[in-house]
Amino acid sequence: MADFAYVPCPNCRREFMVGEEFFRIAEAYCQCPYCAFEFRVGAAAEQRPPVKPA
Ligand SMILES: [Zn+2]
């Protein structure tokens, strides 16, 4: 059973793995390993409109 999920970075659009527990936290932040951008994942993030590329 997978304990992780892929999330796309809204800044550089690359996907990386985060622990599945992130998605059970209402306001969890994770940091992109590629560009160091911090963004929200989890329940709160699903209520946010998708980020358009700059
Ligand atoms: Zn990134």
mmCIF file of the protein (N, C-alpha, C, O) and its ligand, coordinates in Angstrom:
data_MODEL
# 
_entry.id   MODEL 
# 
loop_
_entity.id 
_entity.type 
_entity.pdbx_number_of_molecules 
1 polymer     1 
2 non-polymer 1 
# 
_entity_poly.entity_id                      1 
_entity_poly.type                           'polypeptide(L)' 
_entity_poly.nstd_linkage                   no 
_entity_poly.nstd_monomer                   no 
_entity_poly.pdbx_seq_one_letter_code       MADFAYVPCPNCRREFMVGEEFFRIAEAYCQCPYCAFEFRVGAAAEQRPPVKPA 
_entity_poly.pdbx_seq_one_letter_code_can   MADFAYVPCPNCRREFMVGEEFFRIAEAYCQCPYCAFEFRVGAAAEQRPPVKPA 
_entity_poly.pdbx_strand_id                 A 
# 
loop_
_entity_poly_seq.entity_id 
_entity_poly_seq.num 
_entity_poly_seq.mon_id 
_entity_poly_seq.hetero 
1 1  MET n 
1 2  ALA n 
1 3  ASP n 
1 4  PHE n 
1 5  ALA n 
1 6  TYR n 
1 7  VAL n 
1 8  PRO n 
1 9  CYS n 
1 10 PRO n 
1 11 ASN n 
1 12 CYS n 
1 13 ARG n 
1 14 ARG n 
1 15 GLU n 
1 16 PHE n 
1 17 MET n 
1 18 VAL n 
1 19 GLY n 
1 20 GLU n 
1 21 GLU n 
1 22 PHE n 
1 23 PHE n 
1 24 ARG n 
1 25 ILE n 
1 26 ALA n 
1 27 GLU n 
1 28 ALA n 
1 29 TYR n 
1 30 CYS n 
1 31 GLN n 
1 32 CYS n 
1 33 PRO n 
1 34 TYR n 
1 35 CYS n 
1 36 ALA n 
1 37 PHE n 
1 38 GLU n 
1 39 PHE n 
1 40 ARG n 
1 41 VAL n 
1 42 GLY n 
1 43 ALA n 
1 44 ALA n 
1 45 ALA n 
1 46 GLU n 
1 47 GLN n 
1 48 ARG n 
1 49 PRO n 
1 50 PRO n 
1 51 VAL n 
1 52 LYS n 
1 53 PRO n 
1 54 ALA n 
# 
loop_
_struct_asym.id 
_struct_asym.entity_id 
A 1 
B 2 
# 
loop_
_chem_comp.id 
_chem_comp.type 
_chem_comp.mon_nstd_flag 
ALA 'L-peptide linking' y 
ARG 'L-peptide linking' y 
ASN 'L-peptide linking' y 
ASP 'L-peptide linking' y 
CYS 'L-peptide linking' y 
GLN 'L-peptide linking' y 
GLU 'L-peptide linking' y 
GLY 'peptide linking'   y 
ILE 'L-peptide linking' y 
LYS 'L-peptide linking' y 
MET 'L-peptide linking' y 
PHE 'L-peptide linking' y 
PRO 'L-peptide linking' y 
TYR 'L-peptide linking' y 
VAL 'L-peptide linking' y 
ZN  non-polymer         . 
# 
_pdbx_entity_nonpoly.entity_id   2 
_pdbx_entity_nonpoly.name        ? 
_pdbx_entity_nonpoly.comp_id     ZN 
# 
_pdbx_nonpoly_scheme.asym_id         B 
_pdbx_nonpoly_scheme.entity_id       2 
_pdbx_nonpoly_scheme.mon_id          ZN 
_pdbx_nonpoly_scheme.ndb_seq_num     1 
_pdbx_nonpoly_scheme.pdb_seq_num     101 
_pdbx_nonpoly_scheme.auth_seq_num    101 
_pdbx_nonpoly_scheme.pdb_mon_id      ZN 
_pdbx_nonpoly_scheme.auth_mon_id     ZN 
_pdbx_nonpoly_scheme.pdb_strand_id   A 
_pdbx_nonpoly_scheme.pdb_ins_code    . 
# 
loop_
_atom_site.group_PDB 
_atom_site.id 
_atom_site.type_symbol 
_atom_site.label_atom_id 
_atom_site.label_alt_id 
_atom_site.label_comp_id 
_atom_site.label_asym_id 
_atom_site.label_entity_id 
_atom_site.label_seq_id 
_atom_site.pdbx_PDB_ins_code 
_atom_site.Cartn_x 
_atom_site.Cartn_y 
_atom_site.Cartn_z 
_atom_site.occupancy 
_atom_site.B_iso_or_equiv 
_atom_site.pdbx_formal_charge 
_atom_site.auth_seq_id 
_atom_site.auth_comp_id 
_atom_site.auth_asym_id 
_atom_site.auth_atom_id 
_atom_site.pdbx_PDB_model_num 
ATOM   1   N  N  . MET A 1 1  ? 0.848   -1.196 0.000   1.00 0.00 ? 1   MET A N  1 
ATOM   2   C  CA . MET A 1 1  ? 0.000   0.000  0.000   1.00 0.00 ? 1   MET A CA 1 
ATOM   3   C  C  . MET A 1 1  ? 0.879   1.240  0.000   1.00 0.00 ? 1   MET A C  1 
ATOM   4   O  O  . MET A 1 1  ? 1.798   1.371  0.808   1.00 0.00 ? 1   MET A O  1 
ATOM   5   N  N  . ALA A 1 2  ? 0.590   2.116  -0.890  1.00 0.00 ? 2   ALA A N  1 
ATOM   6   C  CA . ALA A 1 2  ? 1.438   3.298  -1.084  1.00 0.00 ? 2   ALA A CA 1 
ATOM   7   C  C  . ALA A 1 2  ? 1.288   4.273  0.076   1.00 0.00 ? 2   ALA A C  1 
ATOM   8   O  O  . ALA A 1 2  ? 0.185   4.551  0.547   1.00 0.00 ? 2   ALA A O  1 
ATOM   9   N  N  . ASP A 1 3  ? 2.386   4.761  0.501   1.00 0.00 ? 3   ASP A N  1 
ATOM   10  C  CA . ASP A 1 3  ? 2.407   5.705  1.615   1.00 0.00 ? 3   ASP A CA 1 
ATOM   11  C  C  . ASP A 1 3  ? 2.770   7.100  1.145   1.00 0.00 ? 3   ASP A C  1 
ATOM   12  O  O  . ASP A 1 3  ? 3.142   7.964  1.939   1.00 0.00 ? 3   ASP A O  1 
ATOM   13  N  N  . PHE A 1 4  ? 2.657   7.301  -0.142  1.00 0.00 ? 4   PHE A N  1 
ATOM   14  C  CA . PHE A 1 4  ? 3.082   8.589  -0.696  1.00 0.00 ? 4   PHE A CA 1 
ATOM   15  C  C  . PHE A 1 4  ? 2.200   8.934  -1.885  1.00 0.00 ? 4   PHE A C  1 
ATOM   16  O  O  . PHE A 1 4  ? 1.424   8.108  -2.365  1.00 0.00 ? 4   PHE A O  1 
ATOM   17  N  N  . ALA A 1 5  ? 2.331   10.143 -2.340  1.00 0.00 ? 5   ALA A N  1 
ATOM   18  C  CA . ALA A 1 5  ? 1.606   10.565 -3.518  1.00 0.00 ? 5   ALA A CA 1 
ATOM   19  C  C  . ALA A 1 5  ? 2.467   11.579 -4.268  1.00 0.00 ? 5   ALA A C  1 
ATOM   20  O  O  . ALA A 1 5  ? 3.361   12.206 -3.699  1.00 0.00 ? 5   ALA A O  1 
ATOM   21  N  N  . TYR A 1 6  ? 2.176   11.721 -5.545  1.00 0.00 ? 6   TYR A N  1 
ATOM   22  C  CA . TYR A 1 6  ? 2.871   12.733 -6.329  1.00 0.00 ? 6   TYR A CA 1 
ATOM   23  C  C  . TYR A 1 6  ? 2.076   14.026 -6.308  1.00 0.00 ? 6   TYR A C  1 
ATOM   24  O  O  . TYR A 1 6  ? 0.855   14.026 -6.470  1.00 0.00 ? 6   TYR A O  1 
ATOM   25  N  N  . VAL A 1 7  ? 2.770   15.101 -6.111  1.00 0.00 ? 7   VAL A N  1 
ATOM   26  C  CA . VAL A 1 7  ? 2.122   16.406 -6.199  1.00 0.00 ? 7   VAL A CA 1 
ATOM   27  C  C  . VAL A 1 7  ? 2.881   17.262 -7.208  1.00 0.00 ? 7   VAL A C  1 
ATOM   28  O  O  . VAL A 1 7  ? 4.111   17.234 -7.255  1.00 0.00 ? 7   VAL A O  1 
ATOM   29  N  N  . PRO A 1 8  ? 2.145   18.020 -8.010  1.00 0.00 ? 8   PRO A N  1 
ATOM   30  C  CA . PRO A 1 8  ? 2.812   18.917 -8.944  1.00 0.00 ? 8   PRO A CA 1 
ATOM   31  C  C  . PRO A 1 8  ? 3.127   20.246 -8.275  1.00 0.00 ? 8   PRO A C  1 
ATOM   32  O  O  . PRO A 1 8  ? 2.281   20.823 -7.591  1.00 0.00 ? 8   PRO A O  1 
ATOM   33  N  N  . CYS A 1 9  ? 4.319   20.716 -8.472  1.00 0.00 ? 9   CYS A N  1 
ATOM   34  C  CA . CYS A 1 9  ? 4.709   22.026 -7.937  1.00 0.00 ? 9   CYS A CA 1 
ATOM   35  C  C  . CYS A 1 9  ? 4.035   23.118 -8.767  1.00 0.00 ? 9   CYS A C  1 
ATOM   36  O  O  . CYS A 1 9  ? 4.165   23.129 -9.991  1.00 0.00 ? 9   CYS A O  1 
ATOM   37  N  N  . PRO A 1 10 ? 3.320   24.031 -8.120  1.00 0.00 ? 10  PRO A N  1 
ATOM   38  C  CA . PRO A 1 10 ? 2.658   25.095 -8.872  1.00 0.00 ? 10  PRO A CA 1 
ATOM   39  C  C  . PRO A 1 10 ? 3.629   26.129 -9.429  1.00 0.00 ? 10  PRO A C  1 
ATOM   40  O  O  . PRO A 1 10 ? 3.251   26.959 -10.257 1.00 0.00 ? 10  PRO A O  1 
ATOM   41  N  N  . ASN A 1 11 ? 4.841   26.080 -8.988  1.00 0.00 ? 11  ASN A N  1 
ATOM   42  C  CA . ASN A 1 11 ? 5.833   27.057 -9.444  1.00 0.00 ? 11  ASN A CA 1 
ATOM   43  C  C  . ASN A 1 11 ? 6.598   26.564 -10.674 1.00 0.00 ? 11  ASN A C  1 
ATOM   44  O  O  . ASN A 1 11 ? 6.663   27.253 -11.691 1.00 0.00 ? 11  ASN A O  1 
ATOM   45  N  N  . CYS A 1 12 ? 7.174   25.370 -10.571 1.00 0.00 ? 12  CYS A N  1 
ATOM   46  C  CA . CYS A 1 12 ? 7.997   24.868 -11.680 1.00 0.00 ? 12  CYS A CA 1 
ATOM   47  C  C  . CYS A 1 12 ? 7.322   23.724 -12.420 1.00 0.00 ? 12  CYS A C  1 
ATOM   48  O  O  . CYS A 1 12 ? 7.857   23.227 -13.412 1.00 0.00 ? 12  CYS A O  1 
ATOM   49  N  N  . ARG A 1 13 ? 6.133   23.293 -11.941 1.00 0.00 ? 13  ARG A N  1 
ATOM   50  C  CA . ARG A 1 13 ? 5.305   22.302 -12.623 1.00 0.00 ? 13  ARG A CA 1 
ATOM   51  C  C  . ARG A 1 13 ? 5.898   20.893 -12.607 1.00 0.00 ? 13  ARG A C  1 
ATOM   52  O  O  . ARG A 1 13 ? 5.402   20.014 -13.311 1.00 0.00 ? 13  ARG A O  1 
ATOM   53  N  N  . ARG A 1 14 ? 6.931   20.665 -11.832 1.00 0.00 ? 14  ARG A N  1 
ATOM   54  C  CA . ARG A 1 14 ? 7.482   19.319 -11.754 1.00 0.00 ? 14  ARG A CA 1 
ATOM   55  C  C  . ARG A 1 14 ? 6.799   18.575 -10.622 1.00 0.00 ? 14  ARG A C  1 
ATOM   56  O  O  . ARG A 1 14 ? 6.365   19.175 -9.639  1.00 0.00 ? 14  ARG A O  1 
ATOM   57  N  N  . GLU A 1 15 ? 6.711   17.271 -10.772 1.00 0.00 ? 15  GLU A N  1 
ATOM   58  C  CA . GLU A 1 15 ? 6.055   16.472 -9.750  1.00 0.00 ? 15  GLU A CA 1 
ATOM   59  C  C  . GLU A 1 15 ? 7.079   15.817 -8.851  1.00 0.00 ? 15  GLU A C  1 
ATOM   60  O  O  . GLU A 1 15 ? 8.167   15.445 -9.291  1.00 0.00 ? 15  GLU A O  1 
ATOM   61  N  N  . PHE A 1 16 ? 6.721   15.682 -7.597  1.00 0.00 ? 16  PHE A N  1 
ATOM   62  C  CA . PHE A 1 16 ? 7.582   14.973 -6.666  1.00 0.00 ? 16  PHE A CA 1 
ATOM   63  C  C  . PHE A 1 16 ? 6.730   14.284 -5.633  1.00 0.00 ? 16  PHE A C  1 
ATOM   64  O  O  . PHE A 1 16 ? 5.538   14.561 -5.493  1.00 0.00 ? 16  PHE A O  1 
ATOM   65  N  N  . MET A 1 17 ? 7.365   13.371 -4.904  1.00 0.00 ? 17  MET A N  1 
ATOM   66  C  CA . MET A 1 17 ? 6.637   12.562 -3.937  1.00 0.00 ? 17  MET A CA 1 
ATOM   67  C  C  . MET A 1 17 ? 6.565   13.250 -2.589  1.00 0.00 ? 17  MET A C  1 
ATOM   68  O  O  . MET A 1 17 ? 7.536   13.845 -2.123  1.00 0.00 ? 17  MET A O  1 
ATOM   69  N  N  . VAL A 1 18 ? 5.405   13.157 -1.977  1.00 0.00 ? 18  VAL A N  1 
ATOM   70  C  CA . VAL A 1 18 ? 5.272   13.560 -0.578  1.00 0.00 ? 18  VAL A CA 1 
ATOM   71  C  C  . VAL A 1 18 ? 4.554   12.435 0.156   1.00 0.00 ? 18  VAL A C  1 
ATOM   72  O  O  . VAL A 1 18 ? 3.853   11.624 -0.449  1.00 0.00 ? 18  VAL A O  1 
ATOM   73  N  N  . GLY A 1 19 ? 4.739   12.406 1.442   1.00 0.00 ? 19  GLY A N  1 
ATOM   74  C  CA . GLY A 1 19 ? 4.074   11.391 2.246   1.00 0.00 ? 19  GLY A CA 1 
ATOM   75  C  C  . GLY A 1 19 ? 2.571   11.580 2.207   1.00 0.00 ? 19  GLY A C  1 
ATOM   76  O  O  . GLY A 1 19 ? 2.069   12.703 2.156   1.00 0.00 ? 19  GLY A O  1 
ATOM   77  N  N  . GLU A 1 20 ? 1.871   10.476 2.232   1.00 0.00 ? 20  GLU A N  1 
ATOM   78  C  CA . GLU A 1 20 ? 0.420   10.523 2.140   1.00 0.00 ? 20  GLU A CA 1 
ATOM   79  C  C  . GLU A 1 20 ? -0.197  11.250 3.331   1.00 0.00 ? 20  GLU A C  1 
ATOM   80  O  O  . GLU A 1 20 ? -1.309  11.768 3.229   1.00 0.00 ? 20  GLU A O  1 
ATOM   81  N  N  . GLU A 1 21 ? 0.510   11.292 4.452   1.00 0.00 ? 21  GLU A N  1 
ATOM   82  C  CA . GLU A 1 21 ? -0.019  11.979 5.631   1.00 0.00 ? 21  GLU A CA 1 
ATOM   83  C  C  . GLU A 1 21 ? -0.236  13.468 5.372   1.00 0.00 ? 21  GLU A C  1 
ATOM   84  O  O  . GLU A 1 21 ? -1.025  14.115 6.060   1.00 0.00 ? 21  GLU A O  1 
ATOM   85  N  N  . PHE A 1 22 ? 0.468   14.010 4.375   1.00 0.00 ? 22  PHE A N  1 
ATOM   86  C  CA . PHE A 1 22 ? 0.272   15.419 4.039   1.00 0.00 ? 22  PHE A CA 1 
ATOM   87  C  C  . PHE A 1 22 ? -1.180  15.695 3.679   1.00 0.00 ? 22  PHE A C  1 
ATOM   88  O  O  . PHE A 1 22 ? -1.709  16.766 3.975   1.00 0.00 ? 22  PHE A O  1 
ATOM   89  N  N  . PHE A 1 23 ? -1.818  14.727 3.040   1.00 0.00 ? 23  PHE A N  1 
ATOM   90  C  CA . PHE A 1 23 ? -3.167  14.957 2.535   1.00 0.00 ? 23  PHE A CA 1 
ATOM   91  C  C  . PHE A 1 23 ? -4.232  14.782 3.605   1.00 0.00 ? 23  PHE A C  1 
ATOM   92  O  O  . PHE A 1 23 ? -5.415  15.031 3.369   1.00 0.00 ? 23  PHE A O  1 
ATOM   93  N  N  . ARG A 1 24 ? -3.805  14.356 4.770   1.00 0.00 ? 24  ARG A N  1 
ATOM   94  C  CA . ARG A 1 24 ? -4.764  14.234 5.875   1.00 0.00 ? 24  ARG A CA 1 
ATOM   95  C  C  . ARG A 1 24 ? -4.699  15.437 6.793   1.00 0.00 ? 24  ARG A C  1 
ATOM   96  O  O  . ARG A 1 24 ? -5.541  15.601 7.676   1.00 0.00 ? 24  ARG A O  1 
ATOM   97  N  N  . ILE A 1 25 ? -3.710  16.269 6.586   1.00 0.00 ? 25  ILE A N  1 
ATOM   98  C  CA . ILE A 1 25 ? -3.579  17.473 7.400   1.00 0.00 ? 25  ILE A CA 1 
ATOM   99  C  C  . ILE A 1 25 ? -4.304  18.610 6.697   1.00 0.00 ? 25  ILE A C  1 
ATOM   100 O  O  . ILE A 1 25 ? -4.179  18.782 5.485   1.00 0.00 ? 25  ILE A O  1 
ATOM   101 N  N  . ALA A 1 26 ? -5.053  19.375 7.454   1.00 0.00 ? 26  ALA A N  1 
ATOM   102 C  CA . ALA A 1 26 ? -5.864  20.421 6.845   1.00 0.00 ? 26  ALA A CA 1 
ATOM   103 C  C  . ALA A 1 26 ? -4.994  21.465 6.141   1.00 0.00 ? 26  ALA A C  1 
ATOM   104 O  O  . ALA A 1 26 ? -5.290  21.870 5.017   1.00 0.00 ? 26  ALA A O  1 
ATOM   105 N  N  . GLU A 1 27 ? -3.945  21.886 6.792   1.00 0.00 ? 27  GLU A N  1 
ATOM   106 C  CA . GLU A 1 27 ? -3.090  22.906 6.182   1.00 0.00 ? 27  GLU A CA 1 
ATOM   107 C  C  . GLU A 1 27 ? -1.643  22.467 6.269   1.00 0.00 ? 27  GLU A C  1 
ATOM   108 O  O  . GLU A 1 27 ? -0.906  22.852 7.176   1.00 0.00 ? 27  GLU A O  1 
ATOM   109 N  N  . ALA A 1 28 ? -1.261  21.659 5.310   1.00 0.00 ? 28  ALA A N  1 
ATOM   110 C  CA . ALA A 1 28 ? 0.112   21.184 5.272   1.00 0.00 ? 28  ALA A CA 1 
ATOM   111 C  C  . ALA A 1 28 ? 0.861   21.893 4.150   1.00 0.00 ? 28  ALA A C  1 
ATOM   112 O  O  . ALA A 1 28 ? 0.326   22.130 3.067   1.00 0.00 ? 28  ALA A O  1 
ATOM   113 N  N  . TYR A 1 29 ? 2.095   22.217 4.439   1.00 0.00 ? 29  TYR A N  1 
ATOM   114 C  CA . TYR A 1 29 ? 2.927   22.820 3.412   1.00 0.00 ? 29  TYR A CA 1 
ATOM   115 C  C  . TYR A 1 29 ? 4.054   21.863 3.073   1.00 0.00 ? 29  TYR A C  1 
ATOM   116 O  O  . TYR A 1 29 ? 4.595   21.183 3.945   1.00 0.00 ? 29  TYR A O  1 
ATOM   117 N  N  . CYS A 1 30 ? 4.393   21.819 1.818   1.00 0.00 ? 30  CYS A N  1 
ATOM   118 C  CA . CYS A 1 30 ? 5.577   21.061 1.452   1.00 0.00 ? 30  CYS A CA 1 
ATOM   119 C  C  . CYS A 1 30 ? 6.450   21.939 0.567   1.00 0.00 ? 30  CYS A C  1 
ATOM   120 O  O  . CYS A 1 30 ? 5.989   22.917 -0.020  1.00 0.00 ? 30  CYS A O  1 
ATOM   121 N  N  . GLN A 1 31 ? 7.707   21.568 0.487   1.00 0.00 ? 31  GLN A N  1 
ATOM   122 C  CA . GLN A 1 31 ? 8.662   22.365 -0.263  1.00 0.00 ? 31  GLN A CA 1 
ATOM   123 C  C  . GLN A 1 31 ? 9.132   21.588 -1.479  1.00 0.00 ? 31  GLN A C  1 
ATOM   124 O  O  . GLN A 1 31 ? 9.535   20.430 -1.372  1.00 0.00 ? 31  GLN A O  1 
ATOM   125 N  N  . CYS A 1 32 ? 9.078   22.223 -2.613  1.00 0.00 ? 32  CYS A N  1 
ATOM   126 C  CA . CYS A 1 32 ? 9.525   21.587 -3.839  1.00 0.00 ? 32  CYS A CA 1 
ATOM   127 C  C  . CYS A 1 32 ? 11.034  21.349 -3.786  1.00 0.00 ? 32  CYS A C  1 
ATOM   128 O  O  . CYS A 1 32 ? 11.801  22.265 -3.488  1.00 0.00 ? 32  CYS A O  1 
ATOM   129 N  N  . PRO A 1 33 ? 11.457  20.114 -4.077  1.00 0.00 ? 33  PRO A N  1 
ATOM   130 C  CA . PRO A 1 33 ? 12.897  19.834 -4.040  1.00 0.00 ? 33  PRO A CA 1 
ATOM   131 C  C  . PRO A 1 33 ? 13.644  20.412 -5.232  1.00 0.00 ? 33  PRO A C  1 
ATOM   132 O  O  . PRO A 1 33 ? 14.875  20.458 -5.233  1.00 0.00 ? 33  PRO A O  1 
ATOM   133 N  N  . TYR A 1 34 ? 12.910  20.852 -6.244  1.00 0.00 ? 34  TYR A N  1 
ATOM   134 C  CA . TYR A 1 34 ? 13.560  21.358 -7.453  1.00 0.00 ? 34  TYR A CA 1 
ATOM   135 C  C  . TYR A 1 34 ? 13.793  22.862 -7.385  1.00 0.00 ? 34  TYR A C  1 
ATOM   136 O  O  . TYR A 1 34 ? 14.859  23.352 -7.756  1.00 0.00 ? 34  TYR A O  1 
ATOM   137 N  N  . CYS A 1 35 ? 12.776  23.596 -6.903  1.00 0.00 ? 35  CYS A N  1 
ATOM   138 C  CA . CYS A 1 35 ? 12.896  25.055 -6.927  1.00 0.00 ? 35  CYS A CA 1 
ATOM   139 C  C  . CYS A 1 35 ? 12.734  25.653 -5.539  1.00 0.00 ? 35  CYS A C  1 
ATOM   140 O  O  . CYS A 1 35 ? 12.791  26.874 -5.388  1.00 0.00 ? 35  CYS A O  1 
ATOM   141 N  N  . ALA A 1 36 ? 12.536  24.823 -4.526  1.00 0.00 ? 36  ALA A N  1 
ATOM   142 C  CA . ALA A 1 36 ? 12.439  25.267 -3.140  1.00 0.00 ? 36  ALA A CA 1 
ATOM   143 C  C  . ALA A 1 36 ? 11.179  26.087 -2.872  1.00 0.00 ? 36  ALA A C  1 
ATOM   144 O  O  . ALA A 1 36 ? 11.081  26.758 -1.845  1.00 0.00 ? 36  ALA A O  1 
ATOM   145 N  N  . PHE A 1 37 ? 10.235  26.037 -3.773  1.00 0.00 ? 37  PHE A N  1 
ATOM   146 C  CA . PHE A 1 37 ? 8.981   26.747 -3.593  1.00 0.00 ? 37  PHE A CA 1 
ATOM   147 C  C  . PHE A 1 37 ? 8.129   26.024 -2.553  1.00 0.00 ? 37  PHE A C  1 
ATOM   148 O  O  . PHE A 1 37 ? 7.991   24.801 -2.593  1.00 0.00 ? 37  PHE A O  1 
ATOM   149 N  N  . GLU A 1 38 ? 7.564   26.784 -1.627  1.00 0.00 ? 38  GLU A N  1 
ATOM   150 C  CA . GLU A 1 38 ? 6.689   26.189 -0.625  1.00 0.00 ? 38  GLU A CA 1 
ATOM   151 C  C  . GLU A 1 38 ? 5.245   26.429 -1.001  1.00 0.00 ? 38  GLU A C  1 
ATOM   152 O  O  . GLU A 1 38 ? 4.861   27.543 -1.356  1.00 0.00 ? 38  GLU A O  1 
ATOM   153 N  N  . PHE A 1 39 ? 4.451   25.386 -0.922  1.00 0.00 ? 39  PHE A N  1 
ATOM   154 C  CA . PHE A 1 39 ? 3.041   25.529 -1.259  1.00 0.00 ? 39  PHE A CA 1 
ATOM   155 C  C  . PHE A 1 39 ? 2.218   24.576 -0.418  1.00 0.00 ? 39  PHE A C  1 
ATOM   156 O  O  . PHE A 1 39 ? 2.725   23.646 0.209   1.00 0.00 ? 39  PHE A O  1 
ATOM   157 N  N  . ARG A 1 40 ? 0.943   24.848 -0.436  1.00 0.00 ? 40  ARG A N  1 
ATOM   158 C  CA . ARG A 1 40 ? 0.019   24.120 0.433   1.00 0.00 ? 40  ARG A CA 1 
ATOM   159 C  C  . ARG A 1 40 ? -0.462  22.856 -0.260  1.00 0.00 ? 40  ARG A C  1 
ATOM   160 O  O  . ARG A 1 40 ? -0.793  22.869 -1.446  1.00 0.00 ? 40  ARG A O  1 
ATOM   161 N  N  . VAL A 1 41 ? -0.496  21.778 0.484   1.00 0.00 ? 41  VAL A N  1 
ATOM   162 C  CA . VAL A 1 41 ? -1.109  20.554 -0.016  1.00 0.00 ? 41  VAL A CA 1 
ATOM   163 C  C  . VAL A 1 41 ? -2.175  20.141 0.981   1.00 0.00 ? 41  VAL A C  1 
ATOM   164 O  O  . VAL A 1 41 ? -2.341  20.786 2.017   1.00 0.00 ? 41  VAL A O  1 
ATOM   165 N  N  . GLY A 1 42 ? -2.886  19.091 0.685   1.00 0.00 ? 42  GLY A N  1 
ATOM   166 C  CA . GLY A 1 42 ? -3.855  18.606 1.646   1.00 0.00 ? 42  GLY A CA 1 
ATOM   167 C  C  . GLY A 1 42 ? -5.242  19.158 1.415   1.00 0.00 ? 42  GLY A C  1 
ATOM   168 O  O  . GLY A 1 42 ? -5.547  19.686 0.346   1.00 0.00 ? 42  GLY A O  1 
ATOM   169 N  N  . ALA A 1 43 ? -6.077  19.032 2.424   1.00 0.00 ? 43  ALA A N  1 
ATOM   170 C  CA . ALA A 1 43 ? -7.489  19.346 2.292   1.00 0.00 ? 43  ALA A CA 1 
ATOM   171 C  C  . ALA A 1 43 ? -7.715  20.790 1.854   1.00 0.00 ? 43  ALA A C  1 
ATOM   172 O  O  . ALA A 1 43 ? -8.574  21.061 1.015   1.00 0.00 ? 43  ALA A O  1 
ATOM   173 N  N  . ALA A 1 44 ? -6.952  21.707 2.418   1.00 0.00 ? 44  ALA A N  1 
ATOM   174 C  CA . ALA A 1 44 ? -7.156  23.123 2.108   1.00 0.00 ? 44  ALA A CA 1 
ATOM   175 C  C  . ALA A 1 44 ? -6.786  23.425 0.661   1.00 0.00 ? 44  ALA A C  1 
ATOM   176 O  O  . ALA A 1 44 ? -7.401  24.283 0.026   1.00 0.00 ? 44  ALA A O  1 
ATOM   177 N  N  . ALA A 1 45 ? -5.786  22.725 0.140   1.00 0.00 ? 45  ALA A N  1 
ATOM   178 C  CA . ALA A 1 45 ? -5.321  23.008 -1.209  1.00 0.00 ? 45  ALA A CA 1 
ATOM   179 C  C  . ALA A 1 45 ? -6.381  22.663 -2.250  1.00 0.00 ? 45  ALA A C  1 
ATOM   180 O  O  . ALA A 1 45 ? -6.420  23.263 -3.324  1.00 0.00 ? 45  ALA A O  1 
ATOM   181 N  N  . GLU A 1 46 ? -7.231  21.708 -1.936  1.00 0.00 ? 46  GLU A N  1 
ATOM   182 C  CA . GLU A 1 46 ? -8.227  21.287 -2.912  1.00 0.00 ? 46  GLU A CA 1 
ATOM   183 C  C  . GLU A 1 46 ? -9.310  22.338 -3.110  1.00 0.00 ? 46  GLU A C  1 
ATOM   184 O  O  . GLU A 1 46 ? -10.045 22.307 -4.097  1.00 0.00 ? 46  GLU A O  1 
ATOM   185 N  N  . GLN A 1 47 ? -9.403  23.252 -2.182  1.00 0.00 ? 47  GLN A N  1 
ATOM   186 C  CA . GLN A 1 47 ? -10.407 24.311 -2.306  1.00 0.00 ? 47  GLN A CA 1 
ATOM   187 C  C  . GLN A 1 47 ? -9.864  25.514 -3.064  1.00 0.00 ? 47  GLN A C  1 
ATOM   188 O  O  . GLN A 1 47 ? -10.585 26.479 -3.315  1.00 0.00 ? 47  GLN A O  1 
ATOM   189 N  N  . ARG A 1 48 ? -8.616  25.448 -3.416  1.00 0.00 ? 48  ARG A N  1 
ATOM   190 C  CA . ARG A 1 48 ? -7.976  26.568 -4.082  1.00 0.00 ? 48  ARG A CA 1 
ATOM   191 C  C  . ARG A 1 48 ? -8.033  26.359 -5.587  1.00 0.00 ? 48  ARG A C  1 
ATOM   192 O  O  . ARG A 1 48 ? -7.855  25.233 -6.051  1.00 0.00 ? 48  ARG A O  1 
ATOM   193 N  N  . PRO A 1 49 ? -8.273  27.401 -6.356  1.00 0.00 ? 49  PRO A N  1 
ATOM   194 C  CA . PRO A 1 49 ? -8.269  27.233 -7.811  1.00 0.00 ? 49  PRO A CA 1 
ATOM   195 C  C  . PRO A 1 49 ? -6.868  26.874 -8.291  1.00 0.00 ? 49  PRO A C  1 
ATOM   196 O  O  . PRO A 1 49 ? -5.882  27.229 -7.645  1.00 0.00 ? 49  PRO A O  1 
ATOM   197 N  N  . PRO A 1 50 ? -6.773  26.180 -9.410  1.00 0.00 ? 50  PRO A N  1 
ATOM   198 C  CA . PRO A 1 50 ? -5.466  25.787 -9.917  1.00 0.00 ? 50  PRO A CA 1 
ATOM   199 C  C  . PRO A 1 50 ? -4.611  26.997 -10.274 1.00 0.00 ? 50  PRO A C  1 
ATOM   200 O  O  . PRO A 1 50 ? -5.104  28.027 -10.735 1.00 0.00 ? 50  PRO A O  1 
ATOM   201 N  N  . VAL A 1 51 ? -3.338  26.835 -10.047 1.00 0.00 ? 51  VAL A N  1 
ATOM   202 C  CA . VAL A 1 51 ? -2.404  27.934 -10.323 1.00 0.00 ? 51  VAL A CA 1 
ATOM   203 C  C  . VAL A 1 51 ? -2.032  27.915 -11.798 1.00 0.00 ? 51  VAL A C  1 
ATOM   204 O  O  . VAL A 1 51 ? -1.613  26.890 -12.334 1.00 0.00 ? 51  VAL A O  1 
ATOM   205 N  N  . LYS A 1 52 ? -2.187  29.040 -12.430 1.00 0.00 ? 52  LYS A N  1 
ATOM   206 C  CA . LYS A 1 52 ? -1.817  29.115 -13.837 1.00 0.00 ? 52  LYS A CA 1 
ATOM   207 C  C  . LYS A 1 52 ? -0.322  29.411 -13.966 1.00 0.00 ? 52  LYS A C  1 
ATOM   208 O  O  . LYS A 1 52 ? 0.247   30.135 -13.150 1.00 0.00 ? 52  LYS A O  1 
ATOM   209 N  N  . PRO A 1 53 ? 0.292   28.856 -14.974 1.00 0.00 ? 53  PRO A N  1 
ATOM   210 C  CA . PRO A 1 53 ? 1.721   29.157 -15.176 1.00 0.00 ? 53  PRO A CA 1 
ATOM   211 C  C  . PRO A 1 53 ? 1.935   30.616 -15.543 1.00 0.00 ? 53  PRO A C  1 
ATOM   212 O  O  . PRO A 1 53 ? 1.125   31.224 -16.243 1.00 0.00 ? 53  PRO A O  1 
ATOM   213 N  N  . ALA A 1 54 ? 3.019   31.153 -15.066 1.00 0.00 ? 54  ALA A N  1 
ATOM   214 C  CA . ALA A 1 54 ? 3.273   32.579 -15.276 1.00 0.00 ? 54  ALA A CA 1 
ATOM   215 C  C  . ALA A 1 54 ? 3.551   32.858 -16.744 1.00 0.00 ? 54  ALA A C  1 
ATOM   216 O  O  . ALA A 1 54 ? 3.789   34.005 -17.120 1.00 0.00 ? 54  ALA A O  1 
HETATM 217 ZN ZN . ZN  B 2 .  ? 9.072   23.612 -7.930  1.00 0.00 2 101 ZN  A ZN 1 
# 
